[in-house]
């Protein structure tokens, strides 16, 4: 398998502040990483696709100026939630794609629980 | 991205084989079928992936009929720790692999 880590695992911030979440592929290089959001009792919703060295591609309805994504290296992508509000409280999950034995598998991080007060 | 439909939930007794179905009527020629497992407050975990017929690994089997409009994930002899949400996803295995998660199937294993 392959390992993806996220930091922090939990974060509480005040309304109006910004929060950065890191996603790292620990034992493989991920040219593409993905960011998802998951509200309680709901499925994962894809927010954006992050490509190393280029701008992220956002899904419809996701504000790119609010959710800043940077993919500076093949092992690190960051998501910054700017001017966070309570409705941004959610579980944020990243994933990295790895080609392996003819298939393309996507490995997910453990998630980051964001609570905005 | 092809849409998938799964039962919302199902219960099973410990030690039994569990078969989880998924419908994907609009699957495209270059789409693969991938199954993930998710425990509460954790990221999804890859279980198995297949294109047609049958695929088996150390944790599960995946059955895909000839028309590929559905698939069945089979978990042999489930234990309490298999209680989770299981997602079926369909998409091309090349390219940027955007994945669209459906509602998933909550499987509860009962002692």
Contacts between the chains, C-beta under 8 A, distances in Angstrom:
chain1	res1	chain2	res2	distance
A	1	B	46	7.5
A	4	B	43	7.5
A	6	B	43	7.9
A	32	B	96	5.2
A	32	B	97	7.2
A	34	B	98	7.3
A	34	B	99	7.2
A	36	B	101	7.7
A	43	B	87	7.3
A	43	B	101	4.5
A	43	B	102	6.3
A	43	B	103	5.3
A	43	B	104	5.8
A	44	B	44	7.0
A	44	B	87	7.9
A	44	B	101	4.3
A	45	B	101	7.4
A	46	B	98	6.2
A	46	B	99	6.7
A	46	B	100	6.7
A	46	B	101	7.6
A	49	B	96	5.6
A	49	B	98	6.1
A	51	B	96	7.5
A	91	B	41	6.9
A	93	B	43	4.8
A	93	B	44	7.6
A	95	B	43	7.3
A	95	B	44	8.0
A	95	B	99	7.9
A	97	B	96	7.5
A	97	B	97	5.3
A	103	B	32	7.3
A	103	B	49	5.4
A	103	B	93	5.8
A	104	B	93	4.4
A	104	B	94	6.3
A	104	B	97	5.6
A	105	B	34	7.9
A	105	B	46	5.4
A	105	B	49	6.9
A	106	B	34	7.9
A	106	B	46	7.1
A	106	B	97	5.9
A	106	B	99	6.3
A	107	B	46	6.7
A	108	B	36	7.8
A	108	B	43	3.4
A	108	B	44	4.8
A	108	B	45	7.1
A	109	B	43	5.1
A	110	B	42	5.8
A	110	B	43	5.2
A	111	B	41	6.6
A	111	B	42	6.3
A	111	B	43	5.0
A	113	B	41	6.8
